[in-house]
């Protein structure tokens, strides 16, 4: 009979079951408090001459409980790493003598700044605006910066609502109502939206008054300079009913001095991410024809600069290209692909020859390429958090590591072994990909408690890269299973669209088949299996507990539980969510009812916790409350944790990440069993 490990700290477990000779070899597990010393790297950019790299480095401000960022620089051979300045999103000027970046001014408002890269390192504030600028891009001659910024609507609906109240002088009256006429009026992590639109501006690089280039009540995408320095490319839909045509976009050209606007692409469907070739003769972009599919992988296209001769380069790839970067010789385009649970770099020649530039079980992304062919990106794998690397763009295997930001906190730490796992769905035999993390010091012959983690989206993709949260759960004695059931992105259009008008449903069988496959390997304690997920993972967790009792406890985090109500509560464009169903609910509510987890709440016997951010507008708290109240009405074990200061998710704030980890295990330990079958009791605070 196998020994059973209860869901408690793994070190204590191993010490209890191991002989004296083994106890001396007990691994040092990943500690939760390590998160407070964790760092992140992002957005590396290489200098025009390929000699240096700037990047954004994120770190935890432990006192003020928030993530902060600063810009660091390192030579492309890995030498002379140093902190440069507080801020984010650095961009080299065309000749490499300056960087532009975003940072807060003295009043806390985001502005564009420029830092000279000579020995003096002088810094100047370029913008002084009330609304935060974004996506700054240098002009080819280095004299101007283009960016986007929100501007009040030219024709606000408030003009129809002017009223005169008989207000006595000095009266302290309640403010008037918030008047809303727009289809989209709130956004997660923002709140209620002012009636405004994003427009394109230019400003002298040495400071001055920004000049607005665009007009009308439309949203304009991030600008990209063409090599001539006279025009900008962007994507959007400059049509009066753009919000109702949310599945469409086009590539446009904008004259910087003339203000002339020309539509470059013209087809029904989304076209975006325009990238001009080095000589300006062609434009690469990403898109696809209009479709009734809920999910479709996009294709890389190129066209002549005037929009003529558009042609697909990756029509057979069936994976979405991202982060387009032209080869310095202009003969092809490098791009990132998230495919089959990993991230790699590919290349497509303008003649349509597509090849993998990198391959393997890794998370490898390209960010920037210099004119001389030196490139920079990030690389990581199951045991290596992402760091910055430099490499020749045509020889990616010759990469040079430039950062190792978490080496100090991981020194001496033993991480859990990560293995890929494949299962055949019991529904139709569809291959389902996933991973399992074993506890550090894993020993055959012992049965471990298991956590099944379900991703959101639902068109998301778990990957084989490093994950702190799951490694920390594994360090506490759990086997952690995470998979990509049908509907996940990165496995092709057919796989991703397999849940159209059918979510959740057969993805449940995919998940259970992965659990069964893991159980067959002989080291899972079937009496101590747990399940959780957030957003789309919260949806499926609520569905799971309504369709099986095989889990000891569950946590449905930031879920949707009632599809009838959800489109009227969600932020953003509700048409995107109505489109997930064959009919509007007022025409035929049967599908919304059938697919709502709350309709199966009477079947639930699993103790089910719910955790949601108080500010969540993506899966609003009302969705959590409905499921919680339905469980309480039946006197079923449940708890509702309302995370303060959190929008969608429960882990944006560092201390809330710690709480999420601890409360999950606290709930699971409360309802798990000891090896003698007795329910574990909750202890501590």
Buried (B, 14 or more C-beta within 10 A) or exposed (E): EEBBBBBBEBBEBBEEBBEEEEEEEBBEBBBBEBBBEBBBBBBBBBBBBBBBBBBBBBBBEEEEEEBEBBBBBBBBEBEEBEEBBEBBBBBBBBEBBBBBBBBEEEEEBBBBBBBBBEEEEEBEEBBBBEBBBBBBBBBBEBBBBBBBBBBEBEEBEEEEEEEEEEEEEEEEEEEEEEEEEEEBBBBBBEEEBEBBBBBBBBBBBEBEEBBEBBEBBBBBBBBBBBBEBBBBBBBBBBEEEBBEBBBBBBBBBBEBEEEEBEEBBEEEBBBBBBBBBBEBEBBBBBBBEBBEEBBBBBBBBBBBBEBEEBEBBBEEBBBBBBBBBBBBEBEBBBBBBBBBBBBBBBBBBBEBEBEEBBBEBBBBBBBBBBEBBBBBBBBBBBEBBBBBBBBBBBEBEEBBEBBBBBEEBBEEBBBBBBBEBEBBBBBEEBEBBBBBBBBBBBBEEBBBBBBBBBBBBBBBBBBBBBBBBBBBBBBBBBBBBBBBBBBBBBBBBBBBBBBBEBBBBBBBBBBBBBBBBBBEEEBBBEBBBBBBBBBBBBBBBBBBBBBBEBBBBBBBBBBBBBBBBBBEBBBBBBBEBBBBBEEEBEEEBEBBBEBBBBBBBEEBEBBBBBBBBEBBBBBBBBBBBBBBBBBEEEEBBBBBBBBEEBBBBBBBBBBBBBBBBBBBBBBBBBBBBBBEEEEBEEEEE
